[in-house]
Amino acid sequence: MSDVILYGFPISTYVNVARLVLTQKGVDYEFCNLAAEMGQSRHLKLHPFNRVPILQHGDVELYETAAIAIYVDEQFGGASLQPDSTLLRARMHQWISALSSYYYPYIAFHLSHERLIYPNLGIAPDEKVVAVALPKIARALEVMERTLQAGSGFLIGDRPTLADFFLLPTMTSLSLTPEGSQMLNGKPAIVAWSQRMGALPSVMKVRAEVAPFIGKPLEHARTWVDTHRPRY
């Protein structure tokens, strides 16, 4: 048994950020699926704010994806996933922060939940929520497209950094929605970046592990109608 355990549920966006980072770094880890225990005692002991992922490494326990990713990158061997210069590391953190503020909330809570998660549970989508999200997502995609057009293939420089691994699961989720697929058709630099990331062995491995869970009802998400769905 590995002394590294990642807790979460398989289709969680941020859990898959952590899985990508661990896999890219070549870390041998065990994945513990908490889907049936979300919000229950074991989960809340690991994460007091009722979220995922959580990383356990020996006696070390960490929650919050950014903390986990930095710890994994600096604790384990392999090529660093952070740029060398202070400025470029700042830009990496800028992208990670932008994901949490401007990409993930509208792509996940507003669009993906309404198009992918709730319908699988027999819950009708709220079209007002989707309508609010679309211009916000369009603006975020414009920013990302410009950055990639001016760059060298990745968000920062010519090799993937934590910024790319953070953005990828959210952008993948976007591509699975009808609206997102249509919006991405007009963003060739993002599409090329997605293909470039998708060709990485670490990404292919994680996607293969997650694939059996895509499209299946996520039972604990029934509560998200009250806890996650925006109100307009």
C-alpha positions as CSV (number, residue, x, y, z in Angstrom):
1,M,0.0,0.0,0.0
2,S,1.3,3.5,-0.9
3,D,1.9,6.0,1.9
4,V,0.2,8.6,-0.3
5,I,-3.6,8.6,-0.4
6,L,-5.8,11.0,-2.3
7,Y,-9.4,11.3,-1.1
8,G,-12.2,12.5,-3.3
9,F,-14.8,11.4,-5.8
10,P,-13.8,10.5,-9.4
11,I,-15.4,13.3,-11.4
12,S,-14.6,16.1,-9.1
13,T,-12.8,18.8,-11.1
14,Y,-10.3,19.7,-8.3
15,V,-9.7,16.1,-7.4
16,N,-8.6,15.5,-10.9
17,V,-6.3,18.5,-10.8
18,A,-4.6,16.7,-7.8
19,R,-4.6,13.4,-9.7
20,L,-3.0,15.0,-12.7
21,V,-0.2,16.6,-10.6
22,L,0.5,13.3,-8.7
23,T,0.6,11.3,-12.0
24,Q,2.7,13.9,-13.9
25,K,5.2,13.8,-11.0
26,G,5.3,10.0,-11.1
27,V,4.0,9.6,-7.5
28,D,2.6,6.2,-6.5
29,Y,-0.6,6.9,-4.7
30,E,-3.8,5.3,-3.7
31,F,-7.2,6.9,-4.6
32,C,-9.9,6.6,-2.0
33,N,-13.4,7.2,-3.4
34,L,-15.5,9.2,-0.9
35,A,-18.5,9.5,-3.1
36,A,-20.7,7.4,-0.8
37,E,-19.4,9.2,2.3
38,M,-19.5,12.9,1.3
39,G,-20.6,15.0,4.2
40,Q,-20.3,12.1,6.6
41,S,-18.0,11.7,9.6
42,R,-14.9,10.3,7.9
43,H,-15.1,12.9,5.2
44,L,-15.6,15.8,7.6
45,K,-12.7,14.7,9.7
46,L,-10.5,14.9,6.7
47,H,-11.9,18.2,5.4
48,P,-13.8,20.4,7.9
49,F,-15.4,22.5,5.0
50,N,-17.0,19.4,3.4
51,R,-15.0,19.5,0.1
52,V,-12.4,17.5,-1.8
53,P,-9.6,16.6,-2.4
54,I,-7.6,15.7,0.6
55,L,-4.1,14.4,0.5
56,Q,-2.5,12.1,3.1
57,H,1.2,11.4,3.0
58,G,2.3,9.5,6.0
59,D,1.5,11.7,8.9
60,V,0.8,14.7,6.7
61,E,-2.8,15.6,5.8
62,L,-3.6,18.5,3.5
63,Y,-6.8,19.9,2.0
64,E,-7.2,22.6,-0.7
65,T,-6.0,21.8,-4.1
66,A,-3.4,24.6,-4.5
67,A,-1.7,23.5,-1.2
68,I,-1.8,19.9,-2.3
69,A,-0.3,20.6,-5.7
70,I,2.6,22.8,-4.4
71,Y,3.3,20.2,-1.7
72,V,3.4,17.3,-4.3
73,D,5.5,19.3,-6.7
74,E,8.1,20.3,-4.1
75,Q,8.1,17.1,-2.0
76,F,8.6,14.5,-4.7
77,G,11.1,14.1,-7.4
78,G,10.8,14.6,-11.1
79,A,10.7,17.8,-13.2
80,S,9.3,20.8,-11.4
81,L,5.8,21.9,-12.5
82,Q,6.6,25.5,-11.5
83,P,8.5,28.1,-13.5
84,D,12.0,29.1,-12.5
85,S,11.5,32.9,-12.4
86,T,9.6,34.9,-9.7
87,L,7.5,36.6,-12.3
88,L,6.5,33.5,-14.1
89,R,5.6,31.8,-10.8
90,A,3.5,34.8,-10.0
91,R,1.7,34.4,-13.4
92,M,1.2,30.7,-12.6
93,H,-0.5,31.6,-9.4
94,Q,-2.5,34.3,-11.2
95,W,-3.9,31.6,-13.5
96,I,-4.7,29.3,-10.5
97,S,-6.5,32.2,-8.8
98,A,-8.3,33.1,-12.0
99,L,-9.6,29.6,-12.4
100,S,-11.1,29.6,-8.9
101,S,-12.7,33.1,-9.5
102,Y,-13.6,33.4,-13.1
103,Y,-13.6,30.0,-14.8
104,Y,-14.6,27.2,-12.4
105,P,-17.6,28.9,-10.8
106,Y,-19.4,29.6,-14.1
107,I,-18.3,26.5,-16.0
108,A,-19.0,24.1,-13.1
109,F,-21.6,25.5,-10.8
110,H,-23.6,27.3,-13.5
111,L,-23.2,25.3,-16.7
112,S,-21.8,21.8,-16.2
113,H,-24.0,21.1,-13.2
114,E,-27.1,22.2,-15.1
115,R,-26.2,20.3,-18.3
116,L,-24.3,17.3,-17.0
117,I,-24.9,16.6,-13.3
118,Y,-28.6,17.5,-12.6
119,P,-30.2,15.9,-15.7
120,N,-28.6,12.5,-14.7
121,L,-30.4,12.8,-11.4
122,G,-33.7,13.6,-13.0
123,I,-33.5,17.3,-11.9
124,A,-34.5,19.8,-14.5
125,P,-31.9,22.4,-15.4
126,D,-32.3,26.0,-14.5
127,E,-32.0,28.0,-17.7
128,K,-31.6,31.3,-15.9
129,V,-28.4,29.9,-14.3
130,V,-27.1,28.9,-17.7
131,A,-28.0,32.3,-19.2
132,V,-26.0,34.2,-16.6
133,A,-23.0,32.0,-17.0
134,L,-22.5,32.1,-20.8
135,P,-21.2,35.7,-21.2
136,K,-18.9,35.2,-18.2
137,I,-17.5,32.1,-19.8
138,A,-17.1,33.8,-23.1
139,R,-15.1,36.5,-21.5
140,A,-12.9,34.0,-19.7
141,L,-12.3,32.1,-22.9
142,E,-11.3,35.3,-24.7
143,V,-8.6,35.9,-22.0
144,M,-7.3,32.4,-22.3
145,E,-7.3,32.4,-26.1
146,R,-5.3,35.6,-26.2
147,T,-2.7,34.3,-23.7
148,L,-2.3,31.1,-25.7
149,Q,-2.0,32.9,-29.0
150,A,0.8,35.0,-27.7
151,G,2.6,32.2,-26.0
152,S,4.6,29.1,-26.8
153,G,2.0,26.3,-26.5
154,F,1.1,26.4,-22.8
155,L,-0.2,29.0,-20.5
156,I,3.3,29.9,-19.3
157,G,6.2,29.2,-21.6
158,D,6.8,26.1,-23.6
159,R,6.1,23.4,-21.1
160,P,3.1,22.5,-18.9
161,T,3.1,24.0,-15.4
162,L,0.6,23.7,-12.5
163,A,-1.4,26.4,-14.3
164,D,-2.1,24.1,-17.2
165,F,-3.0,21.2,-15.0
166,F,-5.3,23.3,-12.9
167,L,-7.2,24.6,-16.0
168,L,-7.5,21.4,-17.9
169,P,-10.3,19.5,-15.9
170,T,-12.5,22.6,-16.0
171,M,-12.0,23.1,-19.7
172,T,-12.7,19.4,-20.3
173,S,-15.9,19.7,-18.4
174,L,-16.8,22.8,-20.5
175,S,-16.2,20.8,-23.7
176,L,-18.8,18.2,-22.7
177,T,-21.6,20.7,-22.7
178,P,-23.4,21.7,-25.9
179,E,-22.8,25.4,-25.2
180,G,-19.2,24.9,-24.3
181,S,-18.4,22.8,-27.3
182,Q,-19.9,25.5,-29.5
183,M,-17.9,28.3,-27.8
184,L,-14.6,26.3,-28.0
185,N,-15.1,25.8,-31.8
186,G,-14.2,29.5,-32.2
187,K,-11.1,29.3,-30.0
188,P,-8.4,27.5,-32.0
189,A,-5.5,28.2,-29.6
190,I,-7.5,26.7,-26.7
191,V,-8.4,23.7,-28.8
192,A,-4.7,23.2,-29.7
193,W,-3.7,23.5,-26.1
194,S,-6.3,21.0,-25.0
195,Q,-5.0,18.5,-27.6
196,R,-1.4,19.2,-26.5
197,M,-2.4,18.5,-22.9
198,G,-4.5,15.5,-23.8
199,A,-1.5,13.9,-25.5
200,L,0.5,13.8,-22.2
201,P,0.8,10.3,-20.8
202,S,-0.3,11.5,-17.4
203,V,-3.4,13.1,-18.7
204,M,-4.3,10.0,-20.8
205,K,-3.8,7.8,-17.7
206,V,-6.0,9.9,-15.4
207,R,-8.7,10.2,-18.1
208,A,-8.8,6.5,-18.5
209,E,-9.3,6.1,-14.7
210,V,-12.1,8.6,-14.7
211,A,-13.9,7.5,-17.8
212,P,-16.0,4.7,-16.3
213,F,-17.7,7.3,-14.0
214,I,-18.5,9.9,-16.6
215,G,-22.2,10.1,-17.3
216,K,-23.4,8.2,-14.3
217,P,-25.6,9.7,-11.6
218,L,-23.7,11.4,-8.8
219,E,-26.1,10.7,-5.9
220,H,-24.6,13.1,-3.4
221,A,-25.0,15.9,-5.9
222,R,-28.8,16.0,-5.2
223,T,-27.9,18.3,-2.3
224,W,-26.1,20.7,-4.6
225,V,-29.4,22.1,-5.8
226,D,-29.6,23.7,-2.3
227,T,-25.9,24.2,-1.6
228,H,-24.3,24.9,-5.0
229,R,-26.9,26.1,-7.4
230,P,-26.8,30.0,-7.8
231,R,-30.1,31.8,-7.2
232,Y,-31.4,34.4,-9.6
